[in-house]
Amino acid sequence: MSAGMPGSGEQIRQVPVGDIQIPDVRVTSQMSTEEREELVRSIAARGILQPLLVSSHEGALWVQDGRNRLEVARLLGIPTVP
């Protein structure tokens, strides 16, 4: 299962943040403190506007794109993410 952009043949749905695993290896650069604070403010004010991309592997969901958004959602106590 994956959640993708409309029109790509994939579905966007809400998934509990606790159901999504984060890989140990970070494939993107880490955000600066300033960038992270801005993302926190943005998500707190408007929610997550761009859906995460997840994949299923051995019965677990893994974030492929949107790790920072997922981490901020967990920080803010947001129960589900698109």
C-alpha positions in Angstrom: 0.0 0.0 0.0 1.1 3.5 -0.6 -0.4 6.9 -0.5 0.4 9.1 -3.5 -0.7 12.1 -5.4 -4.2 12.2 -6.9 -4.2 11.0 -10.5 -1.2 8.6 -10.0 -3.5 5.7 -9.4 -2.7 5.7 -5.7 -5.0 6.6 -2.9 -4.7 9.3 -0.3 -6.0 8.3 3.1 -5.4 9.1 6.7 -3.1 6.7 8.5 -2.4 6.7 12.3 1.1 8.1 13.0 1.9 5.1 15.2 1.4 2.8 12.3 4.2 4.3 10.3 7.8 3.2 10.8 10.8 5.5 10.3 13.9 3.9 8.7 17.1 4.1 10.8 19.0 5.6 7.8 18.2 9.2 6.9 18.4 9.6 3.2 17.8 13.3 3.2 19.7 16.0 5.0 18.7 16.9 8.5 16.7 20.1 8.8 18.2 23.1 10.6 16.6 24.2 13.9 15.1 27.2 12.1 13.6 25.1 9.3 12.2 22.6 11.8 10.6 25.4 13.9 9.0 26.8 10.7 7.6 23.4 9.8 6.2 23.0 13.3 4.5 26.4 13.1 3.2 25.6 9.6 1.7 22.2 10.5 0.3 23.5 13.7 -1.5 26.3 11.8 -2.6 24.6 8.6 -2.0 20.8 9.1 -0.1 18.6 6.8 -0.8 19.9 3.2 1.4 17.4 1.3 0.7 13.7 1.9 3.4 11.4 3.0 4.5 8.6 0.8 4.6 5.2 2.6 5.3 1.7 1.5 4.4 -1.6 3.0 7.1 -4.1 3.8 6.7 -7.3 5.8 3.4 -6.1 7.2 4.7 -2.7 8.4 4.3 0.8 6.8 7.5 2.7 6.2 7.8 6.4 5.4 9.5 6.9 2.0 8.9 10.7 1.7 7.7 13.0 4.5 9.9 11.9 7.4 10.1 15.5 8.8 6.3 15.9 8.5 5.8 12.6 10.3 8.2 13.6 13.1 6.5 17.0 13.5 3.0 15.3 13.5 4.2 13.1 16.4 5.7 16.1 18.2 2.4 18.0 17.9 0.3 15.0 18.9 -1.5 14.8 15.6 -3.1 11.3 15.5 -3.3 10.7 11.7 -1.4 11.9 8.6 -2.4 11.9 5.0 
